[in-house]
Amino acid sequence: MISPRHFADQLRRSSLATSLLIGAAIAVCVLALRATGLLQSFELASYDWAIRHQTEGNEAVGRIVLIAITEPDIQAMGYPIPDGVLAGALEQIAEAGPRTIGLDLYRDLPIPPGHEDLERVLASHPEIITVTKVGGEGTARVSPPPVLKDTEQVGANDIVMDLGGIVRRGLLFLDDGPKTVYAFPLRLALLYLARDGILPQPGVPDPRDLRLGDVTFRPFESDDGAYVRADAAGYQILRDYKNARTGFPTFTLSALLSGQVEAATFRDKAVLVGIAAESVPDDFYTPYHSGFQTSAPIPGLVLHAQFLSQLLRAGLDKGAPLRTATEIQEALWTLFWGVLGGIVAIWAQSPWRFPVTTAGGLFVIASSAFLAFVNGWWIPIVLPGLAWVGSLTGVTVYTSREEKKQRTLIMQLFSPYVGPQIVEQLIKDPEKARRGSRQRREVTLLFCDVVGFVKFCEAHTVDEIVTQMNEYLGAMTEVVFHWGGTLIDFKGDEVYALWGAPLEQQDHVERAAKCAIHIRQRLAELNVKWAAEGKWQLQNGVGLNTGKVVFANMGAEGKRMKFEAVGDCVNLASRVEGLTRKFGVPILMTEITAERIKPTLLAEETADNRGRLSHVALRKVASVKVKGRDQPVVVYELRPLERHEPSRVEEPEIIETLVMTEK
């Protein structure tokens, strides 16, 4: 038997502290999972989603013009485009007065005719920036035009791609052995911004960083944002793609050379010339092409223009690049949602609360992250989301297991003594079980004993005695449980029960009285059955008493325990049951019980008689001086009447006085 102390300790265990620990532990597990890199792709997918749903930044669109070499241009002029054709196009653009011109075509080798013309144009126009490729593992190096080697008119057009081919970062500088190479978009941006007096400055607060205007570009680090051990070589920043939908004014090379583009189109602009033809593979995927997006990739020409626009917005419009939370901030954010999930899970223990709470938390996390993204911060979604869902699920599973254990514990503790309805109430409210396992309370006690049990035993075999008594005691137990009673014990042929504990019952007296009548009716039914079977018919007596007892699980702790009701009123109830044979009545009760019964008697039948006693007679029988008590005890008989007879109380002026020395 489980001790009440152990039972109480189980019920008093702090669910809040346990939930906090579970939430924190799950958050730590999520952070450990992040460190492996397994969550990177999911977090980057959420980043791409935020990119696709951000507001556009149109300020820089009007500062950039594109000259695209399209498929028809290649069919008309051949590929590679001859140097002479490029020389004519570049000179035509330069005459219109742009701030800078970017040539996103490799010209490390001559493409005659017109090679000398191209060299002359490149050397005579310092606003023209050409490209080189630093290359690296798996990619070849491409030199700049020889005429511009070791000049400031060269920029690297290397592209940083994540796993899956998505471009999310842009390069400002690259390391090429002992040299630092400027990126192609940065070279163009510096030339453009120089007209406005904006020159590269040391960063704030770290002077090693690059600053344009009021915006400092903090170099990307390998674990920024969702990245885990990413390649952070060179000087990288996150791309913002704020002009991805709007696009830039674009004209074909043929339209330019045929005079269809007005010179004013290029004035004071940054003009980029490059390939945008299907037959020349120079396409890249961006966050707009990830997830379920099916858009075609964009040419490298457009990719460079988008990064250039981001740099121009930084210098002229204070458009700061995305900032990322530190690892400590990410850990605290994740831990917060893990712990919060553990706390909320205590409340969300229902079939509808759990999904609603889970979805609501995920919505808040996603909304907070997107709001932060709109304001220039990239904070994780997957980490806190997993911590939130994991802690809710973990605490729910833990709570379910604990409730199952608690249910089993209550079943073990109370099911031998009370009916299933009482057990269910105790399971629903374990605090009642804790209080009910050790208390002092007023109860009504019932003792029921078989009359002539010794003669019955002498006349029957052991098997016959056990079989018939098991049937009898089983029937009496059913009746006790039917009226919500607590079965304390069987003492041979005696049934010992009470009402008012472990659950508090305001109507414990009425329940006990009705149970006593029901016991007699049930025994009558059994006797009819036994008579038909040729078995011995039994009679019994029932004694009732009301008083305060100590109700607790008692015995040798850890060895043998059982519920007991301790108090003088228990002995008195047992003695009253013994008086049933003395006075030849089936049901006797003490005066205190009778006084509680009197107000419940119905003199007339009514529509609502629930909780009342109808068609019964309560008769004062005798005044008994019982052993161990100074004052005599008045006892009453409770007797059922016919259906047509109203309830009544019979109190004769003269009653028998009896001195009782034994039960």
N, C-alpha and C positions, 0 to 999 in steps of 0.2 A: 504494500500500500504506500502511496506517495504521501509524504508528510505535508501538513499544511504550510509549514515554514518554507519548504522547497517550492510548493505551489505558489505561495504569495510572492516569493522572490522571482519566479518565472513571470508572473503577471506584472510586477513592478519594474521590470527591466525597461530602461528608457529607450523607446522607439525612436525618439528624436536623435539621440546621440548615435545610435546605430545607423540611422539613415544618413546622418552627416558623414560618418566614416565610410559608408558605402559610396556615397556621392563623390567624396574626395578620392577614394581609391579608384573609382572608374575614371575620374578625370586624369589621374596620374597614368593609368593604363592607356588612355587616349593619347596623352602626350608622349608616352613611350612608343606608341604605334606611329605617331607622327615622325619621331626620330628615325624610324626605319625607312621612311620615304613612301610607304604604302598609301598614304592619304594624299600625296602631292597631286596626283592627277585629278582627284575629286575636288580639291581646293582650287586648282587652276581652272577647272570647269566652271566653278562658281565665279571666279574672277572674270572669265570670258563672258559669262552671263551679265555681270555688272557692266562690263565694257559695252556690250550690245544695247543695254538699256539706259546708258547715261545720256545726259543732254549734250547737244552738239556745241562745239566752240567755233563759231564762224568768223572770228576776228581775223584769222590768218589766211582764210581762203582767198581773199582778194589780193594777197601779197605774192601769190605764186601762180605761174602759168606753165603748162606742160606742152611740150612739142613731142608728140608720140610718133614713132616710126612704126606704122601699122603694116598689116599684111599686104594691102594694095601698094604701099610705098616700096616694100621689098620686091614685089612683082614688077614694079616699074623701074626700079633703080638697081636691083640686085642686092645680094647680101654676101659679105659685109658691105655696108654703104661706103662708097668710095670716099677717099679723103677730100677730094675736090668738092664733092657735094656737101660734105659736112662743113668745109671751110666757108662755102658760100652761105650756108644757113646760119652759121655762127656769126659771120660778119654782118649779115642782115639783122640779126637780133641785136648785136652790139651797137649798131648804128641807131637803134631806137632808144637807147639810154637806160637799160636795166641796171639794177644795182649789182646783180651777180648772175652768172650763167653756169649751170652745171651740166657737164657732158658725161652722161652715164653710159659710155661706150668705151670698151678697151681699145687703146691705140698704141699698144706696145710694139706693133709691127706696122710697116707702111701698107696702105691699101690704095695702090695707084688706080687711076691717075689723080694728080693734085696733091701729092704728099707734101711738097714744098709749100704749097699754099696753106695747107692746114698748119704746118709748123710756124709759118709766119703769123697766122691769125692767133694761134695760141700764145706765141711769144709777145705779141704786141697788145694783147688785151689781158691785163692782170685780173680782171673781174671774172675770167673764165676758170672754172675748177674742173679738172679731169679726175678720173678714177684710177686707182690701183687696187690690187687685192693682196693682202698680207698672207692669207691662206693659213694653213696649219695642218692638223691631222686629217688626212683624207681629202684635202683640197689643195689645189696647186696655187702657187704664187703667180700673180700677173703684174708686170712692171707698168709704170706710168709711161706716157709718151716721152721718148728720150729728150726732146727739147725742153721738157719741164721737170726733168729729174732733179731732185734736191731743191725744189722751189716750194713756195707756199701755195702753188696752184694745183696741188695734188691732195686728194683725200681718199681714204680707204672706204670701199663700198661693201665690206664684209658684213654679213648678216648673222646674227645670233638666233638660232632656232632651238626650241625646246623639243623634248621627245614628242613625236607625232608631227613634227614639222611646223608647229605654230610659232610665229614670231611675236614675242611679248616684250622683248627688251631691245634697246638700241645702244649702239656704241658711240662714245664721244672720242675716245682715244684707244689706240691699240699699241701693244708692245711689239716691236720688231727688232729683237735683239737689243742692242744698246740704244736704239732710237725709239722715240715715241711718235706714232703716226696719228695725225688728225683724221677723224672720220669725215666722209664726204659731206653729210648734212651739216656737220659742225662748221666745216670750212665755208660753206655757203652762208650759214647763219651769221658767222663773224663778219663776213664782207657786207652782208645786208645791214646788220646792226651798227656797223661802224659809221654809216651815214647819219645815224641818230645819236652818235657820240657814245654808244654803248660798247665798251670794250671788255674783254675777259678780265675778271678780278678775282682775288683770293676769296675763298668761301667764308661764310660766317655760320657757325663759330669756328670751323676747322679751316684754316687758311690753305690747306692742301687741296681743298675741293674747288671746283670751278663755279664762279658766280657770273651770271649775266643780268645786269640791272640789279633788281632787288632779290632775285631768285638764285639760291645756291643749289647745286645738283649734288646730292649726296651719292657717292658711288654705291652701286648695287653690291650686296654681299651674298655669299653662297646660301645663307639660310633666311634671307628676307622673305616676308610674306609666306606663301605656301611652299617655297622652294626648300629642298633638303640637299645639301652638298652640291649645289649647282655650280657650273663653270662661271666664275665671276672674273675671269681674266680681263685685263684691260680696264677701261672706265666705262661702266654700263649704267644706264638708268632704265626705268620702266617706261614703255610707250603708253600714251593715253588714248590714241586713236580718236580724238575729238572731231576730226574732219573726215572720218571714214565714210559717212553717208553723203555728206554734202558734196565732196569731190572738189576738183579744181578745174578752172577753165582749160580745156584741152583742144589742141589743134594738131592736124597731121603734118608731117614733113612736106608732103606734096602741096598742101594748102599754103604753107609758109613760102615755099619756093615759087609758087605761082602767083604770089602777091595777094592772096585772099585774106591775109591777116593784117590788120592795120598796125602801123608802127606804134601807135599809142597803147596798144595792148600790152607791150613789153616795158613801157616807160616806168621806171622806179620799181620794177618787180624783180623777183627771183625767178629765172626761167630755167627749167630743167628739160634736157633733151635726152631721150632714151628709147629703148625698144618696148613695144606693146603689141607684138605680133605672136600669133599662135605657133608659128613654125620655129620660133626662137625661144627655147625654154628659159625664161627668166621670171617665173611666177612664184608667189609665196602665199602661204596661208596665215591668216590673222585670227584673233578671237572671234571675228565675224563669220568665220568659216569652221568653227568648232561645234561640238555638240551635235544637234540635229540640223544645223545649217547646211544647205546644199549649194551655197553661192560659189561661183568660180573663184579661184585664187586671183590675186592682184599682181600686176607687173611690178618688178623691182623699182621702176621709175616712180610709180605711185607710192610705194612703200617709203622711198627716200623723201618724197614730197611731204608725206604725212609726218615723218619725224622732223623734217625741217620746219613745218608749221608749228610743231610743239615747241621747238627751240625759239622761234620768233615770238610766240605767245608768251613764253617765259620772260624774254628780254623786254618786250614792249607792253605786255598786258598783265605782267606779274602772275602768269599762269604757272604755278608751282607744280612740279611733278608729283606723282603719287608718293605718299609716305607710308611706311610700313611699321607695324607695331614691333617692339623689341621682343625677344624671346621671353623675357620675364613678363611683359605685358600680356603676351599670348597665353602664357601659362596661367596667369591670374584670371584672365578672361575665361579660359576653359575651366579652371577650378571653380570659379563663381557659378557657372552654369551647372557643373556637376553637383556642387553642394546644394544649389537652389533646387535642382531636380530631386535630390534626396529628400529635402524638406517638403516640397510640394507633393511628392509621391505619397506621403502619409495621408494627405487629404484626398488624393485622386484614386482611392481604392474602390472603384465601381466600374461596371462595364461601359458606362457612357463618359464618366469623368476622365478615365485614362486616355482614350483617343483624343478627346477634346483638349485636354491639358497638353498632351504631347504636340498636337498640331499647333496649338496656340503658342507654345514656347518656341517651336521652330519658326513660326511666323515672326515673332518678336526678334529672334536671332537674325533671320534673313533681312528683316526691315532695318534693324540697327546697323547691320553690316553695309547694306546698300546706302543708307543715309550717310554713314561714315565715308563710303566710297565717293558719293557725290560731293562731299566736302573735303576730298583729297586724301582720305585714309583708307588703306587696304587692311582690313582686319579679317581674321578667319571666320568662316561659316561652318565648315565641316567639323572642326575641332569642338567648338561649343555645342554644335548640334548633336554630335555623337555622345558627348558628355551628358547632355540633357536627356536624350533618349535612353542612353545606357543606365544612368542613375535612376530614372523613373522605372525602367524595366527591372533593374537590379533590386531596388527597394521593394517593388511590387512582388517580385518572385520571393524575396526574403520574407516579406510580410505574410505572403500566402503560406509559405512553409511554416512560419512561426504560428500562424493561426491554425494550421492543420495540427501542429504539435499541441497547441493550446486546447484545441477541440478534443484531441485524443486524451489530453491530461484531464480535462473536465469530465469527459465520458468515463474515464477510469475512476475518477474520484467520486462522481455523483450518480452515475447510471445504476449502480446496485441499490440505490436508496430512493430515487425519485423517478417519475415517469419521463418519457421522451419529450413531452411538452416543456417540462421544467428544465430539462437538460438543454433544450434549444434556447430557452430564455437565458440561461447561464452562459451559454456559448456566445450569444449575441452581446451580452453585457458581462464580460469577465470580472469587472469590478464587483458585481453582485456575488460572483463565485468566491472572490477573495474575502469579501465581508462575510459571506455565508459559511465559510469554512471555520470561522472562529468568532462567536458573538454571544451576547446576552440579550435575550428577547422573550417576550410573552408568546407562548404557544399553547395549542390545545393538543393534549396527548390522548391516545387511544390504545387500550389494551384489549385484546380479544383472545379468549381461551376456550378450548374444547371441553365441554362438560362430559365427565365419565371417560376420560381418555385412558385411564388405567385399565378399566374393564375392556375397553376396545382393544388395547394392546394384548391383554390376556387371552382374548378370544380369537386372535388372528395371528397368522405367520408374519415373519419379518417382511417378506416381500409384499404381502397384502397391506401391511401397515404403511410401508414406504410408498407404495403406489397410490393408495387412497389419500394419504396425507399430502403427498406432492401435488395431487390434483386439487385438494382443498386449499393448501397454502398458495398455490398458483392463482386460484380464483380470488382469494382474499387480496393478494398482491395487486391483481388487475383492478379490483375495486378501489384500493387505496390510491393507486396511480391515477385512476379515472377522476378522483376528486382532488388531485394535485397534492397528495400527501407525501411525506417522506417516510419511507420504510426503514426504521432503525435496526430491527433485528427480528429473527425467529428464535424463540426459546422453547425448543421442543414443539409443542402444539400451539404455543402462544405467539400471537402477532403483535408487534410493538411498533406504532407509527405516531407521527405528529404532523401538525400543520403550523405554518408560520416561520419555518426555517427549512432550507437555507434561503429561499425567497421569502421576502416579507409578504404576508397575506392579511389584508385588513379583515377579511371574512373567514379567518381560520376556524372560528367556533362553528359557524354554519356549515362549513365544508366537512368538519369532523362529524357533526351530527348527521348530516346527510349520508356520509360514508357508513356510519354505524347502522342506519336503516337499510342501506344498500347491502351491507354485509349479511344482514339477516335474510333479505330477499334472495341474495345469491345462494346462500346456504340452502334455502328452501328449494331452489331450482336443482341444486346438486342432489339433495335428498330424493327428489322425484326420480332423477336419473339413476341414483344408486339403488333405489328400491326396484326399479325395472331390471337392474343388473344383478339383483340379489345380494347387494352389499349392505353393510352396516350403515344406518343413518346416524348422522352426527348432530349434536346441538352445541351451541356456544354461547358465551356471555360477553358483552362489550362494556367496558368502563371508560368514562371520559372525565378529564379534568383540565382546567385551564390555569396557567401560572407561568412565572418567569423561570427560565432555565439557562444554564450555560450550554451552548450547542457548539461542539468542536469535534475534531478528529483526534481521538485519544488512543493511547496504547504505548507499546514499546517502539519508539521511533526507529524506522529502518527495518523493523522485524514484523510486527503485526499491529495494524492500526485499524480503527473503525470509528464511525460517527457515534457519538453518544450525546444524550441530553441529560445533564446533571442538575439535580435540584430536588427539594423535598416534594414538590408537586408531582414528580415522576413516581415516587413510591406511593403517593396517595392515589394516583390514577390506577396503579396496579392493584391496590387494596380495594378500590371501588369495583373493579372488575370482579374480584373475588366475592363481593357482596351480592352479585347477581344470582348466585346459587342459594345464598341465604334467604333472599326475598322472593326467589322464583320468578325473576323478571329478566328479559334478555338484555336490556340496555339500561344502564345506570350512569348518572353523571353527578358531579359535585354541584353544590349550590352556586359557586362562582360561575361555572359553565352554564347552569340553568338561567341565571340572571342575564347572561349575554344572549341566551336563546329566546327569552320571552319577547323582546321587542321585534324579533323576526317572524313571529308566528302570525299567520294570516287567519283572521276570523272568518273572512269570506273569500271566495275565489275571485281573482282579478285577472285582467288581461296581461298585466306585467307582474309576474311573481318570481322573476329571476332573482336569485340570491335570498329568497324567503323560504320559510317552511310552511307548507299547507297540509291539512288533513293529518295532523299529529296531535297527540295529547301529551302534556307535560304534567306529571303528578308527583307531588312531594310524598316521599315514602317513609323516611325515618331520619333520626338524628343518631349518628354513630360516633362513638368514642373509639378512635383507632389507635393502635399502638404507636408511640413515638410522638403524639400530638396532644397538647394540653386541652385545646378546644375541640368540642365535638364537631363533626362534619355532617351537614344535612345533605341527603342524597335524593335525587329525583329520577323517576322513570321516564324514558322517552318511548312512546308507543305509537306506531302508525295507525291511522283510522281508515275507515272506508271513504271512498271518493265523495260521497254525499255529505260526510260529516265535516264541519268546520273545525279548525284548530282551536284548542282550549288549554287552559291552565287549571289544574286541580290542586288546591292547597287546603287540605283538611286542617282544622284547628288542633286536633289531637293526632300526633304521630308516634310511632314506636320509637323508643330509645334503646340503643343497643351498645354494649361495650364489646369491642372486638380486639382480641389479643393476637390473632394470627390472620394471615390473608384468607 
